[in-house]
């Protein structure tokens, strides 16, 4: 959904911010935590969107999943929950 919206570039300005906001709204409506995408990862995010434009959605799925992992890490830290070492975790961005 996010990659499709970014491909059509519907606005004069603010496409990325609006798209990420809609992405997080969609995630939360489907009972996922929001994906926090680090601005330092912008080149990887842009490359993932380009890959999605070419039909390969896996890179953007990975970027979003790692953004969700970042959010969960913050939740754990704030709530002082000890991470479960046996839980599967993707690489952190």
C-alpha positions, -999 to +999 in steps of 0.1 A: +000+000+000+027+024+010+049+017-021+019+021-044+010+055-030+046+066-032+048+055-068+019+078-079+034+107-060-001+124-055+009+156-039+030+186-049+048+185-015+048+162+015+044+129-003+068+110+020+055+124+052+019+118+042+027+083+029+045+073+061+016+087+082-009+067+062+014+036+065+013+039+103-024+045+103-029+013+083-005-006+106-023+005+137-057-002+123-045-037+116-032-040+152+005-036+144+026-010+161+037+020+140+069+017+120+096+042+131+118+049+101+151+065+110+160+095+087+195+081+085+181+051+067+166+073+039+189+059+012+178+023+020+141+034+022+144+051-012+161+021-027+134-001-013+107+020-029+125+019-062+126-019-059+089-020-052+083+002-083+101-026-103+079-053-087+101-064-058+082-056-026+105-075-002+129-046+004+102-022+015+086-050+036+120-054+053+123-017+059+088-015+074+093-046+095+126-032+109+108+000+117+082-020+136+111-037+154+125-003+163+091+007+178+089-025+198+125-019+211+114+015+223+083+001+239+104-025+258+128+002+269+101+026+281+081-002+298+113-017+311+104-051+297+133-075+295+136-086+258+128-122+252+161-137+239+142-166+223+119-143+203+128-140+166+142-106+159+153-091+126+183-069+123+178-035+138+183-005+116 
